[in-house]
Amino acid sequence: MDDWQRKSPLDWETYVNKLVKVVAVEKHEYEGWVLTVDPVSATIVLATFPEDEKGSLSFIMGHAVQKVEILREGDGDMKQRLARILAPQESQAYSPEELEERKNALKTWLETNHIPVGEQGELGRTLSVAGVLTIEPPYGPEQCSSANEIILARVQGLLQGYLQQQR
């Protein structure tokens, strides 16, 4: 690798989801699966999966990289495992039935607390609060959207409290 930092993002993308060995300054060597490469600093994010552990991330700063050698291509299972590292915990896959149940429970709770709520969209999957805020599936604080920051913050706070009660 002539100069790691001078490569383009398209070049770096060819390393993603592959097992690599990185040689850095002072003969430090790192081995792991390339999760991503930062396009600004050329920093490599490596994931390793030690026995019986969830996994760990290592960051090798772009300016320190001297050589990157691809050891193995990632299979479908490894690509999914790497993708799950960055997926938020809330983004678990919910079945359509579970989403409907979550939506109805939240709608009932909002109505019980005298907060005007309705359904919108073709399938009625989006909840509309007082016509100024929407909540998309899977109906958590992160899925709230509103131009009014005060209402957004208050409803997100209420929703956070509601979800903690449910646990």
Sequence and secondary structure as in RCSB ss.txt:
>XXXX:A:sequence
MDDWQRKSPLDWETYVNKLVKVVAVEKHEYEGWVLTVDPVSATIVLATFPEDEKGSLSFIMGHAVQKVEILREGD
GDMKQRLARILAPQESQAYSPEELEERKNALKTWLETNHIPVGEQGELGRTLSVAGVLTIEPPYGPEQCSSANEI
ILARVQGLLQGYLQQQR
>XXXX:A:secstr
   GGGS HHHHHTTTTEEEEEEEGGG EEEEEEEEE TTT  EEEEE  TTS  EEEEE GGGEEEEEEEEE  
HHHHHHHHHHHS GGG    HHHHHHHHHHHHHHHHHTT  EEEESTTS EEEETTTEEE TT SGGGEE S HH
HHHHHHHHHHHHHHHH 
